Amino acid sequence: MASKKKKTPAKKPAAKKAAKKAAKKATAKKATKPTKKATAKKTAKKVTAKKATAKKPTKKPTKKTAKKATAKKPTKKATPSSSSTRTVVQHVFLPAPPATIYRLLTDPVEHGAFTGTVCEGEPIETGSFTASSGYISGRYEVLEQDRLIVCSWQTSEWPKGAPPSRLEFVLEPVEGGTELTMTHSELPPSQAEDYRQGWIDFYWTPMRAFLKA
């Protein structure tokens, strides 16, 4: 009989062993080395954290000053003021009733009779008049029979461009005659004193003499 030979275990090929070793190394590398995506995510988180912590510089609010609209003031017409004109006030007693004094001041014939000058005009409101042979001129504004006379008044010597003055007579009955109050306003300063004396010399003195005659 032929003798049986012992079977020896077959050796694993060397190629398989090498493949396993390479697989183990690759697995180890994957476990230790982070992937690119993971690294990118971590970097993004760091940048976001920095942005969150970094304080933005706060800008101080600048106050814008609104420009005030400058409204144009309406131009007022030049009117005589108390500082640029004068007023003369006189209180006169006349020995006649208010009706007589009213006629002497407004009726052109009677006015001319006591002043000894030529006088013209119509004693109605808005009516014009002249006195003292044209030296005086004016216009009636208010006429209340035997009580009140208001008119504009100027002379031939009036300053050029100056508005007329305002003349007012108030007549009040008193015992034995009339109390006349004259207010002559808006007079040129340079002429006010002359007119103050002129009323005494050319009106009240001759009127008293006329009434006594």
Stockholm file with secondary structure:
# STOCKHOLM 1.0

chainA/1-213         MASKKKKTPAKKPAAKKAAKKAAKKATAKKATKPTKKATAKKTAKKVTAKKATAKKPTKKPTKKTAKKATAKKPTKKATPSSSSTRTVVQHVFLPAPPATIYRLLTDPVEHGAFTGTVCEGEPIETGSFTASSGYISGRYEVLEQDRLIVCSWQTSEWPKGAPPSRLEFVLEPVEGGTELTMTHSELPPSQAEDYRQGWIDFYWTPMRAFLKA
#=GR chainA/1-213 SS CCCCCCCCCCCCCHHHHHHHHHHHHHHHHHHHSCCHHHHHHHHHHHHHHHHHHSCCCCCCCCCCCCCCCCCCCCCCCCCCCTTTSEEEEEEEEESSCHHHHHHHHHCHHHHHHHHTSCCEECCSTTCEEEETTTTEEEEEEEEETTTEEEEEEEETTCCTTCCCEEEEEEEEEETTEEEEEEEEEEECTTTHHHHHHHHIIIIIHHHHHHHHC
#=GC SS_cons         CCCCCCCCCCCCCHHHHHHHHHHHHHHHHHHHSCCHHHHHHHHHHHHHHHHHHSCCCCCCCCCCCCCCCCCCCCCCCCCCCTTTSEEEEEEEEESSCHHHHHHHHHCHHHHHHHHTSCCEECCSTTCEEEETTTTEEEEEEEEETTTEEEEEEEETTCCTTCCCEEEEEEEEEETTEEEEEEEEEEECTTTHHHHHHHHIIIIIHHHHHHHHC
//
